[in-house]
């Protein structure tokens, strides 16, 4: 979480719903002479539990106004389409044990957030006023459909949430598309579009996890190298026979822990849909399981 210690007294994200996080919040505010009851505004970068988990508790403690992305509405409300996920995991070729583990692990994280009953929805493009500062809101779908960044030009800072992280490559999570119910959110394709739209200038990027990023353009070069490696991995594995998502996960993440299998699934499926959008791979539907293959044109070009 980050603090803007000017009126309206603002938090950017809240941490998860744990007593340790609540204690850390109170201690951190106290170091600056504030209490939780003094918080007037909470800006939520996205609807993952580790970022909005304490928001409802902060609101009840005082007078905080909550603001978050419109397209993360289901996340903030704690609503999941379990049937859609099970169907997708079956098509991906995962066995019953793996499917159960992934569904259980995605549900288990819900205990780290209290669902929100109401908040002010942001779509991106808004400018929020402050005493001697402003907050420019930008929509950056990818990590989640409703991810946002918050820029404070007067301070030369850009709050990125999990859209840009210094020491971690963000995982663009595959979930249901809030604008196309019943379809998978094409997370990686949207994420790359969002990265292209970030104009940080000389701003320092304050991230959701880890250290700040002083130079976004230099960091972007490193990111592109990592993502090129991932797409190359997938295309090399598909150079032979067509494979299911589960087979690709086994090849690319051979030592993944069961609790992280859903993240591996999201990574692989997200990049497959991105490569599909580029015409470099194609989906081969089956009666129960679907497979993916390098596109004929791609194979012809070597």
VMD Tcl script that draws the C-alpha trace (Angstrom):
set ca {
  {0.00 0.00 0.00}
  {1.04 3.62 -0.54}
  {0.06 6.82 1.25}
  {-0.68 10.29 -0.15}
  {-0.50 12.46 2.98}
  {-2.42 15.43 1.58}
  {-6.13 16.21 1.64}
  {-8.04 14.12 0.86}
  {-5.83 11.75 2.84}
  {-5.46 8.83 0.40}
  {-4.32 5.22 0.43}
  {-3.42 3.42 -2.79}
  {-4.40 -0.22 -2.16}
  {-4.87 -1.73 1.27}
  {-3.10 -5.06 1.67}
  {-4.88 -8.36 2.42}
  {-7.48 -9.11 5.09}
  {-5.15 -10.36 7.83}
  {-4.43 -9.11 11.32}
  {-0.77 -8.73 10.40}
  {-1.66 -6.43 7.50}
  {-4.12 -4.47 9.66}
  {-1.45 -4.01 12.31}
  {1.12 -2.94 9.70}
  {-1.34 -0.39 8.30}
  {-2.05 1.11 11.72}
  {1.65 1.18 12.59}
  {2.62 2.76 9.28}
  {-0.02 5.45 9.53}
  {0.93 6.09 13.15}
  {4.53 6.80 12.17}
  {3.20 9.75 10.17}
  {0.82 10.90 12.88}
  {-2.36 9.47 11.34}
  {-4.96 6.86 12.23}
  {-7.02 4.54 10.04}
  {-10.02 6.72 10.91}
  {-8.31 9.65 9.13}
  {-8.25 7.94 5.72}
  {-10.59 9.82 3.39}
  {-10.04 8.03 0.08}
  {-8.87 4.57 -1.00}
  {-7.76 4.06 -4.60}
  {-7.76 0.40 -5.66}
  {-5.46 -0.53 -8.53}
  {-7.25 -3.84 -9.16}
  {-9.50 -6.48 -7.67}
  {-7.05 -9.00 -6.25}
  {-7.38 -9.85 -2.59}
  {-3.90 -8.70 -1.59}
  {-4.74 -5.22 -2.91}
  {-8.32 -4.60 -1.74}
  {-8.63 -7.04 1.16}
  {-8.83 -4.43 3.94}
  {-10.86 -1.84 2.01}
  {-14.23 -2.63 3.62}
  {-12.70 -2.64 7.10}
  {-11.03 0.72 6.47}
  {-14.33 2.12 5.24}
  {-16.15 0.97 8.38}
  {-13.44 2.40 10.63}
  {-14.02 5.97 9.52}
  {-15.07 7.93 6.47}
  {-13.06 6.51 3.58}
  {-14.46 6.68 0.06}
  {-13.54 3.60 -2.00}
  {-12.75 3.84 -5.73}
  {-11.91 0.94 -8.06}
  {-12.11 -0.25 -11.65}
  {-15.51 -0.83 -13.25}
  {-14.37 -3.98 -15.05}
  {-13.16 -5.58 -11.81}
  {-16.69 -5.48 -10.41}
  {-16.92 -9.28 -10.04}
  {-13.54 -9.40 -8.30}
  {-14.51 -6.77 -5.74}
  {-17.80 -8.55 -5.05}
  {-16.08 -11.92 -4.65}
  {-18.09 -13.52 -7.47}
  {-16.62 -16.47 -9.40}
  {-17.87 -18.49 -12.36}
  {-16.75 -21.90 -11.12}
  {-18.59 -23.78 -13.86}
  {-16.79 -21.84 -16.59}
  {-13.42 -22.51 -14.95}
  {-14.08 -26.24 -14.66}
  {-15.11 -26.42 -18.30}
  {-12.00 -24.52 -19.37}
  {-9.71 -26.77 -17.30}
  {-11.35 -29.87 -18.80}
  {-10.78 -28.55 -22.33}
  {-7.19 -27.77 -21.32}
  {-6.62 -31.46 -20.60}
  {-6.12 -31.39 -16.83}
  {-7.11 -34.46 -14.84}
  {-9.65 -34.49 -12.03}
  {-7.10 -33.99 -9.24}
  {-5.47 -31.01 -10.97}
  {-8.87 -29.47 -11.73}
  {-9.98 -29.83 -8.12}
  {-6.69 -28.36 -6.86}
  {-6.94 -25.30 -9.09}
  {-10.56 -24.59 -8.25}
  {-9.80 -25.03 -4.54}
  {-6.74 -22.77 -4.65}
  {-8.57 -19.97 -6.49}
  {-11.36 -20.14 -3.91}
  {-8.93 -20.29 -0.97}
  {-7.57 -16.81 -1.62}
  {-11.04 -15.33 -1.06}
  {-10.45 -15.42 2.70}
  {-7.89 -12.63 2.26}
  {-10.52 -10.08 1.23}
  {-13.91 -8.93 2.43}
  {-16.20 -8.47 -0.59}
  {-17.22 -4.88 -1.24}
  {-20.90 -3.98 -1.22}
  {-20.38 -0.60 -2.84}
  {-17.65 1.63 -4.21}
  {-17.27 4.35 -6.82}
  {-16.44 2.83 -10.18}
  {-13.66 4.21 -12.37}
  {-13.34 3.55 -16.09}
  {-10.08 5.41 -16.76}
  {-9.70 8.98 -17.96}
  {-10.90 10.56 -14.72}
  {-8.88 13.21 -12.90}
  {-9.43 13.16 -9.15}
  {-8.83 16.43 -7.27}
  {-6.64 16.94 -4.22}
  {-5.20 19.77 -2.17}
  {-2.30 20.86 -4.35}
  {-2.29 17.66 -6.38}
  {-4.39 15.65 -8.80}
  {-4.70 11.96 -9.63}
  {-4.96 10.95 -13.29}
  {-6.68 7.58 -13.67}
  {-5.72 5.28 -16.56}
  {-7.31 1.99 -17.58}
  {-4.65 -0.72 -18.07}
  {-6.47 -4.05 -18.59}
  {-4.31 -7.16 -18.53}
  {-3.33 -8.27 -15.04}
  {-7.07 -8.01 -14.44}
  {-9.74 -6.60 -16.77}
  {-10.25 -3.53 -14.56}
  {-6.65 -2.74 -13.62}
  {-5.87 0.96 -13.18}
  {-2.83 3.17 -12.74}
  {-2.90 6.40 -10.75}
  {-0.53 9.23 -11.70}
  {0.19 12.22 -9.47}
  {1.93 14.60 -11.92}
  {2.72 17.18 -9.25}
  {4.76 14.58 -7.34}
  {6.24 12.89 -10.40}
  {4.95 9.44 -9.41}
  {2.85 6.77 -11.09}
  {1.20 4.06 -8.98}
  {1.16 0.91 -11.12}
  {-0.37 -1.77 -8.90}
  {0.64 -5.10 -10.45}
  {0.65 -3.88 -14.05}
  {4.37 -3.08 -13.85}
  {6.61 -4.69 -11.23}
  {10.36 -4.31 -10.93}
  {11.45 -7.74 -9.74}
  {8.52 -9.89 -10.84}
  {7.10 -10.47 -14.32}
  {3.37 -9.75 -13.88}
  {1.05 -12.65 -14.64}
  {-1.88 -11.60 -16.81}
  {-4.58 -13.75 -15.19}
  {-7.03 -15.56 -17.46}
  {-10.56 -15.24 -16.11}
  {-14.03 -14.62 -17.50}
  {-14.22 -11.55 -19.73}
  {-16.57 -9.09 -17.97}
  {-17.56 -7.59 -21.32}
  {-18.10 -10.97 -23.01}
  {-19.66 -13.27 -20.40}
  {-18.84 -16.92 -20.98}
  {-15.61 -16.14 -22.83}
  {-12.04 -16.09 -21.56}
  {-10.47 -12.68 -21.02}
  {-7.62 -12.34 -23.53}
  {-5.34 -11.16 -20.80}
  {-1.89 -11.11 -22.41}
  {-3.07 -9.40 -25.60}
  {-4.77 -6.70 -23.55}
  {-1.75 -6.45 -21.25}
  {0.62 -5.70 -24.12}
  {-1.79 -3.05 -25.42}
  {-1.78 -1.47 -21.96}
  {2.02 -1.49 -21.77}
  {2.14 0.29 -25.13}
  {-0.15 2.98 -23.72}
  {1.90 3.78 -20.61}
  {3.59 7.14 -20.99}
  {5.54 7.47 -17.77}
  {7.85 10.25 -18.92}
  {10.18 11.09 -16.04}
  {7.79 9.75 -13.41}
  {8.95 7.28 -10.82}
  {6.83 4.10 -10.85}
  {5.65 2.99 -7.40}
  {4.66 -0.65 -7.76}
  {2.34 -3.00 -5.91}
  {5.18 -5.29 -4.83}
  {8.85 -4.59 -4.33}
  {11.05 -1.72 -5.35}
  {10.11 1.36 -7.39}
  {11.11 1.74 -11.05}
  {12.93 4.99 -11.85}
  {13.13 4.47 -15.64}
  {10.16 2.78 -17.29}
  {11.62 2.71 -20.81}
  {14.72 0.83 -19.65}
  {12.52 -1.53 -17.66}
  {10.27 -2.06 -20.69}
  {13.24 -3.35 -22.70}
  {13.87 -6.00 -20.03}
  {10.19 -6.95 -20.01}
  {10.12 -7.40 -23.76}
  {13.07 -9.77 -23.53}
  {11.30 -11.88 -20.92}
  {8.07 -12.03 -22.89}
  {9.91 -12.87 -26.13}
  {11.51 -15.77 -24.25}
  {8.08 -17.04 -23.16}
  {6.54 -16.85 -26.64}
  {9.62 -18.57 -28.06}
  {9.30 -21.35 -25.48}
  {5.68 -22.01 -26.42}
  {6.34 -21.95 -30.14}
  {9.27 -24.35 -29.82}
  {7.15 -26.82 -27.85}
  {4.43 -26.57 -30.51}
  {6.90 -27.19 -33.33}
  {6.09 -30.91 -33.16}
  {2.63 -32.37 -32.71}
  {-0.29 -30.29 -31.37}
  {-0.50 -30.11 -27.59}
  {-3.06 -29.30 -24.92}
  {-2.60 -26.52 -22.41}
  {-1.88 -29.09 -19.70}
  {0.88 -30.66 -21.81}
  {2.40 -27.24 -22.42}
  {2.31 -26.50 -18.68}
  {4.17 -29.75 -17.99}
  {6.87 -28.87 -20.51}
  {7.29 -25.20 -19.60}
  {6.74 -25.45 -15.82}
  {7.89 -29.00 -14.98}
  {8.42 -28.29 -11.26}
  {5.41 -26.07 -10.59}
  {3.87 -26.53 -7.15}
  {0.20 -27.61 -7.06}
  {-0.75 -24.30 -5.41}
  {0.78 -22.39 -8.32}
  {-0.67 -24.53 -11.11}
  {-3.46 -22.04 -11.84}
  {-0.87 -19.29 -12.41}
  {1.02 -21.58 -14.82}
  {-2.27 -22.35 -16.62}
  {-3.06 -18.62 -16.92}
  {0.41 -17.86 -18.23}
  {0.30 -20.55 -20.91}
  {-3.30 -19.98 -22.02}
  {-2.88 -16.21 -22.02}
  {0.17 -16.40 -24.28}
  {-1.53 -18.95 -26.54}
  {-4.45 -16.57 -27.09}
  {-1.97 -13.74 -27.73}
  {-0.15 -15.84 -30.34}
  {-3.54 -16.81 -31.78}
  {-4.37 -13.11 -32.16}
  {-1.09 -12.69 -34.06}
  {-1.89 -15.65 -36.33}
  {1.11 -17.65 -35.07}
  {-0.80 -20.53 -33.44}
  {-4.23 -22.02 -33.94}
  {-6.73 -23.72 -31.68}
  {-7.82 -27.26 -32.60}
  {-11.18 -27.96 -30.90}
  {-12.02 -31.52 -29.88}
  {-15.07 -33.23 -28.46}
  {-13.71 -32.94 -24.89}
  {-10.17 -31.59 -25.09}
  {-8.73 -28.88 -27.32}
  {-5.18 -28.72 -28.57}
  {-3.01 -25.99 -29.98}
  {-0.66 -26.06 -32.95}
  {1.69 -23.77 -34.79}
  {-0.22 -22.10 -37.62}
  {0.41 -23.62 -41.08}
  {1.68 -20.27 -42.33}
  {4.10 -20.04 -39.41}
  {5.42 -23.52 -40.06}
  {5.83 -22.79 -43.78}
  {7.93 -19.74 -42.94}
  {10.12 -21.78 -40.59}
}
mol new
graphics top color blue
foreach p $ca { graphics top sphere $p radius 0.5 }
foreach p [lrange $ca 0 end-1] q [lrange $ca 1 end] { graphics top cylinder $p $q radius 0.2 }
display resetview
